[in-house]
């Protein structure tokens, strides 16, 4: 838990430093926002031999040219037969996209600190029935490139690091900790935003 608090404080200080540097640049973009999709990978993917954790669908809003906010959520259910076994999970992801550099009008290079919360229930109905409840909490930091392919449509790709801690509700609890470059390693992990306001 101390490592998680330290990571959160470090991400906050880095965010403040980047935002302060950004304040010194002239602004040209009006606040805007819209709906979108972010490819989100958590340690649930592959760690428990369960289906893919949900990608987050949500919104991004820019307060000014340099600082914005992301919020997204994902939900899924999966069933394995003939066991039978059923997985139910959701992910909540929040972040602060910060523009570091705009190489051109259509390209924005971002730093995005974020926080992720994932919940997974593994319900094994094979006698005797067993339900395991996994919870994951993570701090992430991403370098993202957002490319405006049209006036109100962008696609984005990112590479990042994270600190994730996953535990179950067993007695005693099982805890797994993951640190490192845990997502963005595949060119198919793209996101998009449609700016509506």
N, C-alpha and C positions, 0 to 999 in steps of 0.2 A: 504494500500500500504506500510505503514511503517513496518508492521509486515512481509510482504513478503520480503522486503529489509533486515530486521534483520535476517530472516530465511536463506536467501541466503548468507549473511556474515558469520553467524554461521557455515553453511555447508562448506563454503570455508576454514575457519580456522581449522575445524575438519579434512578436507581433507588434508590440508598442514601438520598438526601434524602427521596424520597416515602415509603419504608419507615420512616424514622425519624419522620416526621410521623404516619404511620399508627399507630405504636406507642403514641401518646398517646391514641388513641381507645379506648373500651371495646369488647370483642369479644363477639359474640353468636352467631356461626356456628361450628359444629363443623367440623373438617377433613373435607372430602368430595371426591370425585372421580368421574370417569366418562369414557366414550367420547364422541367427538364429531367434528365436521367443521369445518374452517376453510377458507374460500375464500381461496386463496393465489394471488396474481398476481406473476409475476416478469418480468424483461425478455425472457425467452424468448418470451413471448406477443407475437407480431407482429414482434419484432425480426428474426427470421430467416425469416419467412414459413413458420413451422412450426405444427403444431396447438397447441391450448391446453396450457400447462404444467399438470401435475397439481395438483389440489387436495390438501391434506393431510388425512389421516384419522388421528386419534390420541387422546390423552387429555389431560385437564386435572385437576390435583389442587390443592386449596387446603390449604396448611399451617395457615393460620388465616384469620380473616376478611379479612385485608388482602393477603396474599402467596400466590401459587400458582406452579405451573409447567405449561407446555404442552410437549408433544412430539408431533410428527406427521410422517408420511411419505406420499408419493404416488408412484405409478409408472404409466407408460403406454407403449404402443407404437402406432405409426401407420404405415400403408403407403400409398404413392401409386403407382397404376398408370396407364398402362403403362410408366412410366419404367424400371425400378422403383426406388423410393426408400423407405427405411424409417427411421423415427425411433424411438429408444428413450430414455426419460428418466425421471429420478426427482428428487424434491425432499425434503429434510429440513428441518424447521422447528422451532426451539425458542424459547420465550419465557417471560417472567416477568410474568404479569398482576398488577397492583398496584391494589387498590381505592383510588380517590381519594375517591369520595363515593357514598353510598347514598341517593338521593332518596326511596326507599320500600323496603319489605321485598322487593319483587319486582324492583327495578331496581338495577343496579350499574354505576357509571361507572368505567372502568378506564383506566390507562395500561399499555401492553404493549411493552417493548423486546424485540427478538427478533433471531435470527440465522438466515439461510437459506442452504442449500447446494443447488444444482441441477446436474445432470449431464445432458448430452444427446449422443447419438451419432447422427450423420446419415450413413447408409450408402447411398451412391448406387451402384447396381450396373450402371449404364450403362457400357459399355466406354469407357475403362479404369475399373475400379472405384475408387471414392474414398470414404474414411471420414474424416469430420471430427468431432472430439470437443470439445464446448464445456463449459466449467465456469463456474458462476456462484456468487459468494459475496456475501452482502449483510447489512447491518445495517439493521434497521427499527425504527420507533417508531410505535405506533398509539394512538389514542383509541378505545375500544370501549365500547359499551353492551350489557350482557347483561340480558335480560328473562326472568324465570322465568314461563313461560306455564302451568306446572303445578308440582306439588311438586318433581319431579325432572327437569324438562325446561326447557331454556332455548334461546332463539334470540339471536343477537348480530349486530351490524353494527359495522364499524369504518372509520375513515378514517385514513390514515397516510402517512408519508414513508419514504424509504429511500435508501440508498447501495448500489448494486450494481456489481460489476465482473465482466465476462464476458470470457473469453478462450478461444481455441482452441489446438489442439496443433500448429498449422502452424509452418513455419519460413520466414520470420519469423512470430511470433505476431501474431494480430489481437486487439486489446483494445478493448472497448467499456465505457464508464462511464456509468451512469444515476444521477441524483440528483433528488429531488423527490417530489411526491405521485404515487406510482406505482400505488396500489391503493386500493380502497374507494370508487371514484367512481361506482358503479352500485348502485341499490337492490336489485338481484338478488344481490349478493355478500353473502350471509348465511351464518352458521354456526349450529351447534346443538351442545348437549351433553346427554347423558342421564346424570345422576348416579346411579351404581350403588353407591357406598360412602360 
